[in-house]
Amino acid sequence: MRLSNRLKAITDFIDGNEKIIDIGCDHAFLDIYLCENYNNIKVIASDIHEGAINNAYKNIEKHNLTKKIDLRLGDGLSIVNSDEIDTIIISGMGYYNIISILNNKEKMINVNKIIIQSNTDIVKLRKSVLKLGYKISKEKLVKDKDIIYTIIEFIKGEEKYSYEEIYFGPDILKHKDELFYEYYNKKLLKYENLLLQLPYTHILTKLHHMRLIKIIKKEVKN
Ligand SMILES: C[S@@+](CC[C@H](N)C(=O)[O-])C[C@H]1O[C@@H](n2cnc3c(N)ncnc32)[C@H](O)[C@@H]1O
């Protein structure tokens, strides 16, 4: 199975001994790849839409993995027992959907690792998952068809972060690469233009953008 850059980057967070649920598996490409590459891994692939599950089933069948991948139809964590999983993967969804799925304490009891690629509100996502009793252990920026995505791995635990660490990601800040500069130079331009266009009455929004511009400038110049 050949994966997109985005999905392949998610597999870098896997060591092969996990009991995974991939929530919102859609085509199940990620799950097929994981089962083809790791013998010990346990994978539940789930989706809320019947069409996606049918599609996933066809792909799983084509790869002779119907006995290995446990495919389930339903909403978020409602279709698993807490003792069946220790790792959650959620990718390609928006912040609100992700957080409403993770707000299920009872099913999360044994979940030590959560790997998330959110399409929206990454800063809010960091803050909300930390509040669930997790800390950030690893992060990665990845480019796929000209879009730069952030992938975050949370593990159980507690840690305090600065405003800058929450904004950029503590691990991303420690390992600034080419993508970091590309991503934040683009954001800098966007915020500077926004600032020029905002009417002077929007004082709080202006101040917020000025703060972001200041911290981004500091990091991209370092
Ligand atoms: C854009 S696709 C992403 C597919 C894949 N995870 C990826 O990253 O390429 C999002 C999938 O999440 C599913 N989904 C959305 N909300 C869900 C929920 N609450 N529970 C399970 N699946 C959900 C959708 O049906 C859809 O197939």
The ligand as an SDF file (V2000), in Angstrom:
LIG
                    3D

 27 29  0  0  0  0  0  0  0  0999 V2000
  -11.7560   13.4340    5.5470 C   0  0  0  0  0  0  0  0  0  0  0  0
  -11.9640   11.7980    6.0890 S   0  0  0  0  0  0  0  0  0  0  0  0
  -10.3490   11.4080    6.6410 C   0  0  0  0  0  0  0  0  0  0  0  0
  -10.0210    9.9660    6.3510 C   0  0  0  0  0  0  0  0  0  0  0  0
   -8.6700    9.4960    6.8780 C   0  0  0  0  0  0  0  0  0  0  0  0
   -8.6760    9.4340    8.3280 N   0  0  0  0  0  0  0  0  0  0  0  0
   -7.5520   10.3610    6.3730 C   0  0  0  0  0  0  0  0  0  0  0  0
   -6.9420   11.0680    7.1840 O   0  0  0  0  0  0  0  0  0  0  0  0
   -7.2860   10.3410    5.1570 O   0  0  0  0  0  0  0  0  0  0  0  0
  -12.8720   11.9240    7.6030 C   0  0  0  0  0  0  0  0  0  0  0  0
  -13.6360   10.6510    7.9090 C   0  0  0  0  0  0  0  0  0  0  0  0
  -14.0910   10.7300    9.2580 O   0  0  0  0  0  0  0  0  0  0  0  0
  -15.3840   10.1480    9.3360 C   0  0  0  0  0  0  0  0  0  0  0  0
  -15.9910   10.6740   10.5670 N   0  0  0  0  0  0  0  0  0  0  0  0
  -16.3990   11.9300   10.8200 C   0  0  0  0  0  0  0  0  0  0  0  0
  -16.9080   12.0380   12.0650 N   0  0  0  0  0  0  0  0  0  0  0  0
  -16.7990   10.7970   12.6320 C   0  0  0  0  0  0  0  0  0  0  0  0
  -17.1390   10.2480   13.8990 C   0  0  0  0  0  0  0  0  0  0  0  0
  -17.7010   11.0140   14.8550 N   0  0  0  0  0  0  0  0  0  0  0  0
  -16.8890    8.9540   14.1420 N   0  0  0  0  0  0  0  0  0  0  0  0
  -16.3090    8.1760   13.1900 C   0  0  0  0  0  0  0  0  0  0  0  0
  -15.9770    8.6280   11.9620 N   0  0  0  0  0  0  0  0  0  0  0  0
  -16.2120    9.9260   11.6840 C   0  0  0  0  0  0  0  0  0  0  0  0
  -16.0300   10.5840    8.0320 C   0  0  0  0  0  0  0  0  0  0  0  0
  -17.1190    9.7500    7.6860 O   0  0  0  0  0  0  0  0  0  0  0  0
  -14.8620   10.4610    7.0520 C   0  0  0  0  0  0  0  0  0  0  0  0
  -14.8090    9.2000    6.4270 O   0  0  0  0  0  0  0  0  0  0  0  0
  1  2  1  0
  2  3  1  0
  2 10  1  0
  3  4  1  0
  4  5  1  0
  5  6  1  0
  5  7  1  0
  7  8  2  0
  7  9  1  0
 10 11  1  0
 11 12  1  0
 11 26  1  0
 12 13  1  0
 13 14  1  0
 13 24  1  0
 14 15  1  0
 14 23  1  0
 15 16  2  0
 16 17  1  0
 17 18  1  0
 17 23  2  0
 18 19  1  0
 18 20  2  0
 20 21  1  0
 21 22  2  0
 22 23  1  0
 24 25  1  0
 24 26  1  0
 26 27  1  0
M  CHG  2   2   1   9  -1
M  END
$$$$
